[in-house]
Amino acid sequence: MDETVKAQLEQVRTTALTNMFDVAAVIRIAEHLGLDELAAYLTAGNAGEYTRFILTGKT
């Protein structure tokens, strides 16, 4: 997970529109906000690494 994806995750988080564990909703919000790198990262099947980052802050 690169710094761009991390920054885009923070953008989605600060909207407070979804629980960050709802990956499908995070993807929809990212697409709506034009956060293409984040949407592509999650769509590519990186949910495990994503969840680990949400829980621990580590990749």
Beta strands, then each sheet from edge to edge (+ up, - down):
end
